[in-house]
């Protein structure tokens, strides 16, 4: 299985990039993983919120293929403990999914067209985090997931 993490915009803060790179290096020992950054929209001051979400949705759709299993990172999604998330990922692997795609939307969330194609939604927390921080938190949790599945001592309960 391959896991793709699709995000809108670049990570600009160097300390966040350092953390992301730290976990990306660790993660590659467990799973094929790709971080895909969709360019942030330009000149959004003249766009309404719904117009911005529609344009972002067009860019997201171009990055996806028909066979992708799409999970949205969404505040209204299912919440998991780290162990529960590990079991969620394990079920996807056992289920034969070829490419599991997690998507973080833009500042206003997702267009309805993206919700329609998604096979699920998950939430990292009921709190709201910056899109930059979500990237680091998610990649760390994905690394934690694989250490749990392999029985390695990274995670403690």
C-alpha positions in Angstrom: 0.0 0.0 0.0 1.0 3.5 -0.7 -0.1 6.5 1.4 -0.4 9.9 -0.1 -0.8 13.1 1.9 -2.3 15.8 -0.2 -2.1 19.3 1.1 -3.0 22.8 -0.2 0.0 25.2 -0.1 3.6 25.0 1.1 4.9 24.6 4.6 6.7 27.9 5.1 8.0 27.7 8.7 11.4 26.1 8.9 10.9 24.5 12.3 7.8 22.7 11.0 9.6 21.6 7.9 12.4 20.2 10.1 9.9 18.2 12.0 8.1 16.9 8.9 11.4 15.9 7.4 12.4 14.1 10.6 9.3 11.9 10.4 9.4 11.5 6.7 12.8 9.9 7.0 11.6 7.5 9.7 8.3 6.7 7.8 10.0 5.5 4.7 11.2 2.4 6.5 7.6 1.3 6.9 5.5 2.4 3.9 5.6 4.0 0.5 4.7 7.6 1.4 4.3 10.7 -0.8 3.7 14.3 0.4 2.0 16.2 -2.4 1.6 20.0 -2.2 -1.0 21.6 -4.3 -0.1 25.2 -5.1 -2.0 27.8 -3.0 -4.5 29.9 -4.9 -3.3 33.4 -5.9 -5.4 36.6 -5.7 -8.0 35.1 -3.3 -9.0 38.6 -2.0 -11.5 38.9 -4.9 -12.9 35.4 -4.3 -15.8 34.5 -2.1 -15.2 31.5 0.3 -17.3 29.2 -1.9 -15.4 30.2 -5.0 -12.1 29.6 -3.3 -13.2 26.1 -2.2 -14.4 25.3 -5.7 -11.1 26.3 -7.2 -9.1 24.3 -4.6 -11.4 21.3 -5.3 -10.5 21.5 -9.0 -6.8 21.3 -8.1 -7.4 18.5 -5.7 -9.4 16.5 -8.2 -6.6 16.8 -10.8 -4.2 15.2 -8.2 -6.4 12.2 -7.6 -7.0 9.0 -9.6 -10.1 6.9 -9.8 -8.6 4.1 -7.7 -7.6 6.3 -4.8 -9.2 5.7 -1.4 -9.7 9.2 -0.1 -9.9 10.2 3.6 -10.4 13.8 4.5 -8.8 15.4 7.5 -11.8 17.2 8.8 -12.8 18.6 12.1 -16.1 16.7 11.9 -14.4 13.4 11.1 -14.0 10.3 13.3 -11.6 10.7 16.2 -9.2 8.0 17.1 -6.6 7.2 19.8 -3.2 6.5 18.3 -3.8 2.7 18.8 -7.3 3.0 17.1 -5.8 4.9 14.2 -3.1 2.1 13.8 -5.9 -0.4 13.6 -7.8 1.8 11.1 -4.7 1.9 8.9 -4.1 -1.9 9.3 -7.6 -2.6 8.1 -7.0 -0.5 5.0 -3.8 -2.4 4.3 -5.5 -5.8 4.8 -8.4 -4.7 2.7 -6.1 -4.4 -0.3 -6.2 -0.7 -0.8 -3.5 0.3 -3.3 -3.3 4.1 -2.6 -4.7 5.6 0.6 -4.9 9.4 0.2 -5.4 11.7 3.1 -6.2 15.3 2.2 -5.9 18.6 4.1 -8.0 21.3 2.5 -7.5 25.0 2.3 -8.3 27.6 5.0 -12.1 27.2 4.5 -12.2 23.4 4.3 -13.5 21.4 1.4 -15.9 22.0 -1.4 -19.0 19.7 -1.5 -17.5 17.9 -4.5 -14.6 16.7 -2.4 -16.9 15.4 0.4 -18.8 13.4 -2.3 -15.8 11.5 -3.5 -14.3 10.8 0.0 -14.6 7.4 1.5 -14.2 8.8 5.0 -13.3 11.7 7.3 -11.0 11.7 10.3 -10.2 14.4 12.8 -6.9 14.9 14.6 -8.6 16.7 17.4 -11.7 18.8 18.2 -9.3 21.7 18.5 -8.4 23.7 15.4 -4.7 23.8 14.3 -3.0 25.7 11.6 -2.7 23.9 8.3 1.1 23.9 8.8 0.9 22.2 12.2 -1.6 19.6 11.0 1.0 18.4 8.5 3.5 17.7 11.2 1.0 16.2 13.6 -0.4 13.9 10.9 3.0 12.6 9.7 4.1 12.0 13.2 0.9 10.0 13.9 1.4 8.0 10.8 4.9 7.1 11.9 3.5 6.3 15.4 0.9 4.1 13.7 3.6 1.9 12.0 5.7 1.6 15.2 2.5 0.4 17.0 1.8 -2.1 14.2 5.3 -3.4 14.4 5.3 -3.6 18.2 8.2 -1.1 18.4 8.8 0.9 21.6 8.0 4.4 20.3 4.4 4.5 21.6 3.6 4.1 25.2 0.1 3.5 26.6 
